[in-house]
Amino acid sequence: MILGPNEGGKSTLFHFLITLLYGFSPASLEQHPYVPWNSSGRPRGEGEIVLRNGDCFQVFRQLTSSPQGWLSRGEGKEKLHNRALPWLTGISRELYHEVYALTLDKMKFFESSSWEEIQERLLGSLGASFLHPANQVVAALEEEAKNLWRDDRRGKPRYKKLRQELKSWRQEMEKLKEGEKKKKDKDAYLKDLQLKREQLKEHQLELKAKLRKAQRLNPLRKQLARLSFLKERASLLQIPLGFPSSPLSVREQLAEKIAEREKQIGETEQKMEIAREKVQLFGEKEQSLLEREKQIALLEDQKAVELARRDKIAGLEKELQQEEKRGGLLASELLLLSFKQAETKLLLLPRAELKKRMEQWLLERDNYIKARARERAWPGFLQEEGGYRATKIVSPAWVAVLLLLGGLSLGGAYLFAWWLLVPGAVFLTLAAAYFAFRAMVAWEKKNAHKLASEEKKRMEKELEKLKERMLQKKEYFLQALQDLPLARAYLEEPGELLLAELFKLQDIARRLMDIRQEIKQLREESSRFEEEVKKAALELGFEAAPDPLETVFSLKKSLEKAAEKQWHCRQGQKELEELERALHKLKAEKQTMEKNLLYINNTFSAWGEGDVEKGIELYLNQEKARQGAEELQKHLEREYPDLDLLAGEIKETSSSADSWLFSDGELAKAEVELQELEEKLRQLAEEEAALRRELEILESSISPSELVGKGEMLEEQMKEAVYSRDKLALAASIIREADRSYRQEHQPDVLLRCRHYLEIISRGRYTALYLEEEKGQLLVEERDNPFPVPVKHPLSRGTLDQIYLALRLALVDHLDQHQEPLPLFLDEVLVNWDEKRLGRGLDLLEDISRRRQVFFFTCHHQLASLVASKAAAQLITMA
């Protein structure tokens, strides 16, 4: 029975016990959740394992850079590293956590995967990692069978794919027959296309020859006529000397530059105004502030000191309140006065004198207690040492037997034989020795009682003296505290605790006196700082704020602004000088530009007979014609290296009787006809190429004999798929039936055990537990109810916990019935049980604890007491 509060270490012990069995998980110092906080700590522990046959082993586990473990018995020692104990074969850590280590959150049915694993382990594959569960094998076989053939139309099994391929094969056979016929027709059509294409090519060559000469000379003739017209227009105006080669761009640039100079002049004048304003910002007040810069800097340094002083005062006041509260609480327990009333008196307490008087009082009290203990123990001690118990060495019944034997021996000697006198004499001598010994013991006892009575009277007198001295020393100690009325509990039996508490109160009173003195001194310093700040503000013409820190801040800001204004004033003077020079230069440049613009405008006005815009238009037309003539001349010379010969040929052709080969209309008509011929030839070529590709495809297709062999192969594969599917379905059916039979043979053992435990807990109300395989849920059979009830809501939480506990107890019994019984861990699993079922559950746990060790964890004292008393558990309380 492990009892402990929350955060008391129960969970740590819970995980340590499992670690002792299975090793560390995780096996890393960085990841393990129970590594000690101190950097040098290492999780470690050891325990003793006692087996069913009485063999005892010691187990040690430690986690350093790698997990370590030893299993030892006597002098023998075996390395475990991080392996589980050898008696845990077949019970993995996960299975142990799921079944043997129960917490309240695990009181529910297993997840489907966990239940399947537990069933497989229960039904034969325990510890065989290379075997697969029967349900997985059946599912795999059925899935493989469905991939081969299915009786429904869902999915794409192999048989269905083969049937579709066979259908496609039949369609290919039909296409192959049609392709042979098409091949003959396309060969004849290809020959007709080739003949028609040759005829069109001959007509195309004739038309190209007629167009070649016209296309060669007609464009040049038009361009030469255009060149002559442009040269004539480029010689109309007379350009004066010194006139710009690009007057319009120069005129536009001059206008833009003049506007830009005007804008720059305006901006410069605005900047000069701003610079003048900067110069005027710095006045006498700013000058006065700068002259007192050192004084303000000194106040700024003292500001930080004042802030620290205020923080210290606040901390001291808070400490003052805490100490007063602490002193008040302590004084309310010791004194009949409040701490405030007793504070002055506490300061006057003589520590050394009080300690001396306390030691004298305690010494006399100890002497009195020891003397009283001796006085009470003296009579019994005297009886013990005086031989009182010696009278019990020989029982009176044995003495009677000795007398009887002695009389019989003497009578026998008188009547029968004289040799019986010897044993008779021995028996009577022993009886006489006994009576003599009793007489001696009685005499010693009488003397011991007399001595004890005298010693007791002496001790009582000494005890009275010691008591009187003890009371005197007590009174002497209390006289030193007459000004401090103590509580009644401390007056009756003052001790060292009282003295320690009084000295603690005295320390608090002294600390309070020191704090108040320090606060007073700090506030006086703050007052002096405030006066100094007010005086500086008045001298500088500022109104002092209620808070001197605000005044210092205001002076500091004003000083910074004054320095900034002084810097701006100096910068403004420099800028003003530079701007005046720039303004003079801009005005001179503007005047020169205006003169050049007037010359260009007068020239354009003369060309346009007084109209500037007309003159510009005439100039633009002439320039356009000149540039066109130059560009056309360069183009013709570049395109026609023999330009002079071609021009002569054109001149001769123009003066001949035939004039020109084609007019523009005839030339266009011939070009259209040529394009149509080329399009027809292209279409014929594409049609011929497509026809050739079709013939190649028809010739390269599979032969009829090959296609027939493919069909036979597909039919054989379909038969094989059906046969393989039947084999797989038969194998799955056999395995499923074998698994079902095996489960019926083995699983009832767990359910019968669970039924037994459930009947004990519920006192016969629930009589059986079933597992519904299809839905994977538990059903419980209730007395007086013919229908099983699902193990879920609306059953109460306590009933569900009881069913799940019974199921796990049954699984535990079944899992390790042929090996060492493993310990069972129960953490708060009975908190939802009512009083009656809790009692029966504890009886059941007591019975189970006779077969296996049971650890019960809880934080409830009442439950722990009940478990410890009713189940005869060993109670371990954790701090």
Sequence and secondary structure as in RCSB ss.txt:
>XXXX:A:sequence
MILGPNEGGKSTLFHFLITLLYGFSPASLEQHPYVPWNSSGRPRGEGEIVLRNGDCFQVFRQLTSSPQGWLSRGE
GKEKLHNRALPWLTGISRELYHEVYALTLDKMKFFESSSWEEIQERLLGSLGASFLHPANQVVAALEEEAKNLWR
DDRRGKPRYKKLRQELKSWRQEMEKLKEGEKKKKDKDAYLKDLQLKREQLKEHQLELKAKLRKAQRLNPLRKQLA
RLSFLKERASLLQIPLGFPSSPLSVREQLAEKIAEREKQIGETEQKMEIAREKVQLFGEKEQSLLEREKQIALLE
DQKAVELARRDKIAGLEKELQQEEKRGGLLASELLLLSFKQAETKLLLLPRAELKKRMEQWLLERDNYIKARARE
RAWPGFLQEEGGYRATKIVSPAWVAVLLLLGGLSLGGAYLFAWWLLVPGAVFLTLAAAYFAFRAMVAWEKKNAHK
LASEEKKRMEKELEKLKERMLQKKEYFLQALQDLPLARAYLEEPGELLLAELFKLQDIARRLMDIRQEIKQLREE
SSRFEEEVKKAALELGFEAAPDPLETVFSLKKSLEKAAEKQWHCRQGQKELEELERALHKLKAEKQTMEKNLLYI
NNTFSAWGEGDVEKGIELYLNQEKARQGAEELQKHLEREYPDLDLLAGEIKETSSSADSWLFSDGELAKAEVELQ
ELEEKLRQLAEEEAALRRELEILESSISPSELVGKGEMLEEQMKEAVYSRDKLALAASIIREADRSYRQEHQPDV
LLRCRHYLEIISRGRYTALYLEEEKGQLLVEERDNPFPVPVKHPLSRGTLDQIYLALRLALVDHLDQHQEPLPLF
LDEVLVNWDEKRLGRGLDLLEDISRRRQVFFFTCHHQLASLVASKAAAQLITMA
>XXXX:A:secstr
 EE  TTSSHHHHHHHHHHHHH  SS  TTT TT  SSTT   EEEEEEE TTS EEEEEEEESSSEEEEEEETT
EEEE TT   GGGTT  HHHHHHHTEEEGGG S   HHHHHHHHHIIIIITT TTS  HHHHHHHHHHHHHHH  
SSS S  HHHHHHHHHHHHHHHHHHHHHHHHHHHHHHHHHHHHHHHHHHHHHHHHHHHHHHHHHHHHHHHHHHHH
HHHHHHHHTTSS   TT  SSHHHHHHHHHHHHHHHHHHHHHHHHHHHHHHHHHHH  HHHHHHHHTHHHHHHHH
HHHHHHHHHHHHHHHHHHHHHHHHHHHHHHHHHHBSS HHHHHHHHHT  HHHHHHHHHHHHHHHHHHHHHHHHH
HHHHHHHHHHTTGGGGGSS HHHHHHHHHHHHHHHHHHHHT GGGHHHHHHHHHHHHHHHHHHHHHHHHHHHHHH
HHHHHHHHHHHHHHHHHHHHHHHHHHHHHTTTTS B HHHHHS  HHHHHHHHHHHHHHHHHHHHHHHHHHHHHH
HHHHHHHHHHHHHHTT    SSHHHHHHHHHHHHHHHHHHHHHHHHHHHHHHHHHHHHHHHHHHHHHHHHHHHHH
HHHHHHHTTT HHHHHHHHHHHHHHHHHHHHHHHHHHHH TTHHHHHHHHHHHHHSTT  S  HHHHHHHHHHHH
HHHHHHHHHHHHHHHHHHHHHHHHHS  HHHHHHHHHHHHHHHHHHHHHHHHHHHHHHHHHHHHHHHHHHHHHHH
HHHHHHHHHHHHTTSEEEEEEETTTTEEEEEETT SS EESSTTS HHHHHHHHHHHHHHHHHHHTTTS    EE
EESTTTT  HHHHHHHHHHHHHHHTTS EEEEES HHHHHHHHHHTT   EE  
